[in-house]
Amino acid sequence: MPQDPLFPTIRGGRLSRDALEWLIAKHTRVTAERCPTLHTKRITAHVLRHTNAMTLLQSDISTSVIALWLGHEQESTTRGYLHGDPRLKQRAIDRTTPPDTRPGRYRATDSLLAFLDNL
């Protein structure tokens, strides 16, 4: 049913915030045994929520849909995620490339760089 919790307790109720954080910490410790780089990471419910939002953005899901998914009251709250990933910015720039040009970053020639160094 739609009102049922996504992550229920043993009794079928909603998990508390503390219980969710405890489960994340427990499973992070277990996973870190196979992936030692996790020992240096701080994994929390907020980090997982942010990662989910960024993954949705990278998949071209609109910020209005992500706002609904995350339960944000205003879409403007979700727009902050747009600033977090340079790949999103690069894709936006690539979409505005004039016709008959290759997308990508401009790379100055050695002679131009030498000229600028001598200014």
Contacts in CASP RR format, 6 or more apart in sequence:
PFRMAT RR
TARGET T0000
AUTHOR 0000-0000-0000
METHOD contacts of the structure
MODEL  1
MPQDPLFPTIRGGRLSRDALEWLIAKHTRVTAERCPTLHTKRITAHVLRH
TNAMTLLQSDISTSVIALWLGHEQESTTRGYLHGDPRLKQRAIDRTTPPD
TRPGRYRATDSLLAFLDNL
5 12 0 8 1.000
5 13 0 8 1.000
5 14 0 8 1.000
5 15 0 8 1.000
7 14 0 8 1.000
7 15 0 8 1.000
7 20 0 8 1.000
7 23 0 8 1.000
8 14 0 8 1.000
8 15 0 8 1.000
9 15 0 8 1.000
9 19 0 8 1.000
15 23 0 8 1.000
17 45 0 8 1.000
20 45 0 8 1.000
21 44 0 8 1.000
21 45 0 8 1.000
24 43 0 8 1.000
24 44 0 8 1.000
24 45 0 8 1.000
24 48 0 8 1.000
25 43 0 8 1.000
28 38 0 8 1.000
28 41 0 8 1.000
28 43 0 8 1.000
31 38 0 8 1.000
32 38 0 8 1.000
32 39 0 8 1.000
49 70 0 8 1.000
50 81 0 8 1.000
52 69 0 8 1.000
52 70 0 8 1.000
53 66 0 8 1.000
53 69 0 8 1.000
53 70 0 8 1.000
53 78 0 8 1.000
53 81 0 8 1.000
54 81 0 8 1.000
54 84 0 8 1.000
54 85 0 8 1.000
56 65 0 8 1.000
56 66 0 8 1.000
56 69 0 8 1.000
57 63 0 8 1.000
57 66 0 8 1.000
57 81 0 8 1.000
57 82 0 8 1.000
57 85 0 8 1.000
57 88 0 8 1.000
58 85 0 8 1.000
58 87 0 8 1.000
58 88 0 8 1.000
63 75 0 8 1.000
63 78 0 8 1.000
63 79 0 8 1.000
63 81 0 8 1.000
63 82 0 8 1.000
64 75 0 8 1.000
64 78 0 8 1.000
66 78 0 8 1.000
66 81 0 8 1.000
67 74 0 8 1.000
67 75 0 8 1.000
67 77 0 8 1.000
67 78 0 8 1.000
70 78 0 8 1.000
72 78 0 8 1.000
82 88 0 8 1.000
90 104 0 8 1.000
90 105 0 8 1.000
93 103 0 8 1.000
93 104 0 8 1.000
94 103 0 8 1.000
94 104 0 8 1.000
97 103 0 8 1.000
97 104 0 8 1.000
108 116 0 8 1.000
END
